[in-house]
Amino acid sequence: MEKRQKIKKILSPIKSNFDFHDLLQVIIGACILAVPVGFTKEVWELGESLPILNIIILIFLTLLFICIFSYFHYHKEHMHTNPSYHLSELAKRTLVTYIFSFIIVAILLSLIQVTPWVTEPLVALKRIVIVTFPSSIGAAISDVLK
């Protein structure tokens, strides 16, 4: 019986598709950390003072952390069976998680009027990117919850 379960586990496809349920989990997870972090004056001041290079590195690190987390939870065990499929799914999951986290943060920060879109759009984007870092990590973690 144990041998049968091992074979079934190997042959069963991994759940890597990103469906509506996953999207809802990402949105809720993004909100969970966007609210406490995005509502602090320190973050708003960082958005004014951090150089653009640091913001670009922060975007890269955010995408890297989401990718690593998703890899270990969805694709690691099955990557050898169909690498191109799993790499494609990993890239999609990473980008969708980041993009929706970014949108959620942009909406929340716009609602509390700390994104000066008209007068200083770069500051608005920098603030959003800074808050998207913890927000997207929360989104990736909540996506794993069943």
ZADO-1210 file (C-alpha; in nm, 4 decimals, padded with zeros to 6 digits):
<atoms>
<atom x="00.0000" y="00.0000" z="00.0000" code="MET" pos="1"/>
<atom x="00.2782" y="00.2434" z="00.0826" code="GLU" pos="2"/>
<atom x="00.4464" y="00.1782" z="-00.2517" code="LYS" pos="3"/>
<atom x="00.1196" y="00.2554" z="-00.4280" code="ARG" pos="4"/>
<atom x="00.0883" y="00.5921" z="-00.2525" code="GLN" pos="5"/>
<atom x="00.4435" y="00.6841" z="-00.3497" code="LYS" pos="6"/>
<atom x="00.3731" y="00.6037" z="-00.7140" code="ILE" pos="7"/>
<atom x="00.0475" y="00.8000" z="-00.7019" code="LYS" pos="8"/>
<atom x="00.2297" y="01.0985" z="-00.5535" code="LYS" pos="9"/>
<atom x="00.4920" y="01.0887" z="-00.8277" code="ILE" pos="10"/>
<atom x="00.2400" y="01.0531" z="-01.1069" code="LEU" pos="11"/>
<atom x="-00.0178" y="01.2999" z="-00.9774" code="SER" pos="12"/>
<atom x="00.0234" y="01.6467" z="-01.1232" code="PRO" pos="13"/>
<atom x="00.1172" y="01.9290" z="-00.8938" code="ILE" pos="14"/>
<atom x="-00.1373" y="02.2033" z="-00.8342" code="LYS" pos="15"/>
<atom x="00.0349" y="02.4989" z="-00.9919" code="SER" pos="16"/>
<atom x="-00.2451" y="02.6673" z="-01.1812" code="ASN" pos="17"/>
<atom x="-00.3420" y="03.0067" z="-01.0507" code="PHE" pos="18"/>
<atom x="-00.7194" y="03.0182" z="-01.0189" code="ASP" pos="19"/>
<atom x="-00.9741" y="03.2598" z="-00.8692" code="PHE" pos="20"/>
<atom x="-00.9365" y="03.1096" z="-00.5218" code="HIS" pos="21"/>
<atom x="-00.5602" y="03.1711" z="-00.5363" code="ASP" pos="22"/>
<atom x="-00.6191" y="03.5282" z="-00.6497" code="LEU" pos="23"/>
<atom x="-00.8471" y="03.5940" z="-00.3529" code="LEU" pos="24"/>
<atom x="-00.5854" y="03.4520" z="-00.1182" code="GLN" pos="25"/>
<atom x="-00.3202" y="03.6783" z="-00.2731" code="VAL" pos="26"/>
<atom x="-00.5422" y="03.9851" z="-00.2344" code="ILE" pos="27"/>
<atom x="-00.6220" y="03.9084" z="00.1306" code="ILE" pos="28"/>
<atom x="-00.2580" y="03.8273" z="00.2055" code="GLY" pos="29"/>
<atom x="-00.1463" y="04.1508" z="00.0421" code="ALA" pos="30"/>
<atom x="-00.3906" y="04.3504" z="00.2545" code="CYS" pos="31"/>
<atom x="-00.2812" y="04.1816" z="00.5769" code="ILE" pos="32"/>
<atom x="00.0667" y="04.3356" z="00.5632" code="LEU" pos="33"/>
<atom x="-00.0062" y="04.6393" z="00.3462" code="ALA" pos="34"/>
<atom x="-00.2253" y="04.8013" z="00.6081" code="VAL" pos="35"/>
<atom x="00.0104" y="04.8064" z="00.9089" code="PRO" pos="36"/>
<atom x="00.3180" y="04.8874" z="00.7002" code="VAL" pos="37"/>
<atom x="00.1599" y="05.1331" z="00.4575" code="GLY" pos="38"/>
<atom x="-00.0011" y="05.3415" z="00.7280" code="PHE" pos="39"/>
<atom x="00.3298" y="05.4454" z="00.8884" code="THR" pos="40"/>
<atom x="00.4991" y="05.7785" z="00.8410" code="LYS" pos="41"/>
<atom x="00.8429" y="05.6125" z="00.8278" code="GLU" pos="42"/>
<atom x="00.7489" y="05.4377" z="00.5038" code="VAL" pos="43"/>
<atom x="00.6202" y="05.7617" z="00.3539" code="TRP" pos="44"/>
<atom x="00.9484" y="05.9347" z="00.4417" code="GLU" pos="45"/>
<atom x="01.1497" y="05.6444" z="00.2957" code="LEU" pos="46"/>
<atom x="00.9567" y="05.6924" z="-00.0274" code="GLY" pos="47"/>
<atom x="01.0837" y="06.0485" z="-00.0442" code="GLU" pos="48"/>
<atom x="01.4457" y="05.9775" z="00.0463" code="SER" pos="49"/>
<atom x="01.5435" y="05.6422" z="-00.1062" code="LEU" pos="50"/>
<atom x="01.7338" y="05.6633" z="-00.4354" code="PRO" pos="51"/>
<atom x="01.5749" y="05.5021" z="-00.7395" code="ILE" pos="52"/>
<atom x="01.8510" y="05.2370" z="-00.7517" code="LEU" pos="53"/>
<atom x="01.7449" y="05.1129" z="-00.4093" code="ASN" pos="54"/>
<atom x="01.3840" y="05.0972" z="-00.5270" code="ILE" pos="55"/>
<atom x="01.4844" y="04.8911" z="-00.8318" code="ILE" pos="56"/>
<atom x="01.6845" y="04.6541" z="-00.6092" code="ILE" pos="57"/>
<atom x="01.3836" y="04.6270" z="-00.3767" code="LEU" pos="58"/>
<atom x="01.1614" y="04.5280" z="-00.6701" code="ILE" pos="59"/>
<atom x="01.4159" y="04.2651" z="-00.7737" code="PHE" pos="60"/>
<atom x="01.4439" y="04.1274" z="-00.4181" code="LEU" pos="61"/>
<atom x="01.0672" y="04.1141" z="-00.3824" code="THR" pos="62"/>
<atom x="01.0316" y="03.9151" z="-00.7052" code="LEU" pos="63"/>
<atom x="01.3193" y="03.6891" z="-00.6004" code="LEU" pos="64"/>
<atom x="01.1659" y="03.6132" z="-00.2588" code="PHE" pos="65"/>
<atom x="00.8233" y="03.5396" z="-00.4094" code="ILE" pos="66"/>
<atom x="00.9867" y="03.3148" z="-00.6689" code="CYS" pos="67"/>
<atom x="01.1927" y="03.1224" z="-00.4133" code="ILE" pos="68"/>
<atom x="00.8948" y="03.0786" z="-00.1824" code="PHE" pos="69"/>
<atom x="00.6690" y="02.9605" z="-00.4654" code="SER" pos="70"/>
<atom x="00.9371" y="02.7281" z="-00.6002" code="TYR" pos="71"/>
<atom x="00.9758" y="02.5478" z="-00.2695" code="PHE" pos="72"/>
<atom x="00.6005" y="02.5178" z="-00.2142" code="HIS" pos="73"/>
<atom x="00.4750" y="02.4326" z="-00.5630" code="TYR" pos="74"/>
<atom x="00.7469" y="02.3251" z="-00.8039" code="HIS" pos="75"/>
<atom x="01.0556" y="02.1842" z="-00.6315" code="LYS" pos="76"/>
<atom x="00.9486" y="01.8196" z="-00.6211" code="GLU" pos="77"/>
<atom x="00.8133" y="01.8149" z="-00.9756" code="HIS" pos="78"/>
<atom x="01.0561" y="02.0399" z="-01.1632" code="MET" pos="79"/>
<atom x="01.2427" y="01.7432" z="-01.3115" code="HIS" pos="80"/>
<atom x="00.9279" y="01.5978" z="-01.4738" code="THR" pos="81"/>
<atom x="00.8492" y="01.8961" z="-01.6961" code="ASN" pos="82"/>
<atom x="01.0913" y="02.1869" z="-01.6393" code="PRO" pos="83"/>
<atom x="00.9556" y="02.4225" z="-01.9052" code="SER" pos="84"/>
<atom x="00.5984" y="02.3913" z="-01.7763" code="TYR" pos="85"/>
<atom x="00.6978" y="02.4436" z="-01.4134" code="HIS" pos="86"/>
<atom x="00.9286" y="02.7356" z="-01.4906" code="LEU" pos="87"/>
<atom x="00.6476" y="02.8997" z="-01.6867" code="SER" pos="88"/>
<atom x="00.3985" y="02.8425" z="-01.4031" code="GLU" pos="89"/>
<atom x="00.6519" y="02.9679" z="-01.1490" code="LEU" pos="90"/>
<atom x="00.7067" y="03.2874" z="-01.3470" code="ALA" pos="91"/>
<atom x="00.3307" y="03.3427" z="-01.3825" code="LYS" pos="92"/>
<atom x="00.2639" y="03.2856" z="-01.0126" code="ARG" pos="93"/>
<atom x="00.5480" y="03.5201" z="-00.9162" code="THR" pos="94"/>
<atom x="00.4362" y="03.8003" z="-01.1482" code="LEU" pos="95"/>
<atom x="00.0661" y="03.7712" z="-01.0666" code="VAL" pos="96"/>
<atom x="00.1420" y="03.7782" z="-00.6932" code="THR" pos="97"/>
<atom x="00.3609" y="04.0874" z="-00.7318" code="TYR" pos="98"/>
<atom x="00.1267" y="04.2725" z="-00.9660" code="ILE" pos="99"/>
<atom x="-00.1840" y="04.2184" z="-00.7544" code="PHE" pos="100"/>
<atom x="00.0043" y="04.3089" z="-00.4372" code="SER" pos="101"/>
<atom x="00.1243" y="04.6265" z="-00.6092" code="PHE" pos="102"/>
<atom x="-00.2320" y="04.7138" z="-00.7163" code="ILE" pos="103"/>
<atom x="-00.3712" y="04.6524" z="-00.3663" code="ILE" pos="104"/>
<atom x="-00.1003" y="04.8707" z="-00.2107" code="VAL" pos="105"/>
<atom x="-00.1556" y="05.1430" z="-00.4712" code="ALA" pos="106"/>
<atom x="-00.5281" y="05.1490" z="-00.3946" code="ILE" pos="107"/>
<atom x="-00.4772" y="05.1544" z="-00.0169" code="LEU" pos="108"/>
<atom x="-00.2125" y="05.4264" z="-00.0237" code="LEU" pos="109"/>
<atom x="-00.4217" y="05.6319" z="-00.2652" code="SER" pos="110"/>
<atom x="-00.7229" y="05.5996" z="-00.0355" code="LEU" pos="111"/>
<atom x="-00.5309" y="05.7436" z="00.2584" code="ILE" pos="112"/>
<atom x="-00.3906" y="06.0124" z="00.0271" code="GLN" pos="113"/>
<atom x="-00.0185" y="05.9511" z="00.0683" code="VAL" pos="114"/>
<atom x="00.0491" y="05.8994" z="-00.3021" code="THR" pos="115"/>
<atom x="00.1001" y="06.2416" z="-00.4595" code="PRO" pos="116"/>
<atom x="00.0208" y="06.1283" z="-00.8136" code="TRP" pos="117"/>
<atom x="-00.0144" y="06.4779" z="-00.9586" code="VAL" pos="118"/>
<atom x="00.2690" y="06.6630" z="-00.7863" code="THR" pos="119"/>
<atom x="00.5263" y="06.3848" z="-00.7256" code="GLU" pos="120"/>
<atom x="00.4425" y="06.0638" z="-00.9119" code="PRO" pos="121"/>
<atom x="00.7899" y="05.9173" z="-00.8507" code="LEU" pos="122"/>
<atom x="00.7436" y="05.9518" z="-00.4738" code="VAL" pos="123"/>
<atom x="00.4046" y="05.7816" z="-00.5052" code="ALA" pos="124"/>
<atom x="00.5562" y="05.4891" z="-00.6962" code="LEU" pos="125"/>
<atom x="00.8473" y="05.4590" z="-00.4535" code="LYS" pos="126"/>
<atom x="00.6096" y="05.4446" z="-00.1568" code="ARG" pos="127"/>
<atom x="00.4053" y="05.1767" z="-00.3288" code="ILE" pos="128"/>
<atom x="00.7135" y="04.9678" z="-00.4107" code="VAL" pos="129"/>
<atom x="00.8363" y="04.9898" z="-00.0510" code="ILE" pos="130"/>
<atom x="00.5035" y="04.8719" z="00.0922" code="VAL" pos="131"/>
<atom x="00.4639" y="04.6081" z="-00.1798" code="THR" pos="132"/>
<atom x="00.7696" y="04.4244" z="-00.0449" code="PHE" pos="133"/>
<atom x="00.6079" y="04.2985" z="00.2791" code="PRO" pos="134"/>
<atom x="00.2648" y="04.2955" z="00.1192" code="SER" pos="135"/>
<atom x="00.3667" y="04.0556" z="-00.1574" code="SER" pos="136"/>
<atom x="00.5443" y="03.8271" z="00.0878" code="ILE" pos="137"/>
<atom x="00.2205" y="03.8110" z="00.2866" code="GLY" pos="138"/>
<atom x="00.0345" y="03.7428" z="-00.0369" code="ALA" pos="139"/>
<atom x="00.2677" y="03.4564" z="-00.1307" code="ALA" pos="140"/>
<atom x="00.2356" y="03.3017" z="00.2143" code="ILE" pos="141"/>
<atom x="-00.1442" y="03.3254" z="00.2155" code="SER" pos="142"/>
<atom x="-00.1530" y="03.1715" z="-00.1327" code="ASP" pos="143"/>
<atom x="-00.0058" y="02.8537" z="00.0163" code="VAL" pos="144"/>
<atom x="-00.2800" y="02.8241" z="00.2795" code="LEU" pos="145"/>
<atom x="-00.5574" y="02.5844" z="00.1937" code="LYS" pos="146"/>
</atoms>
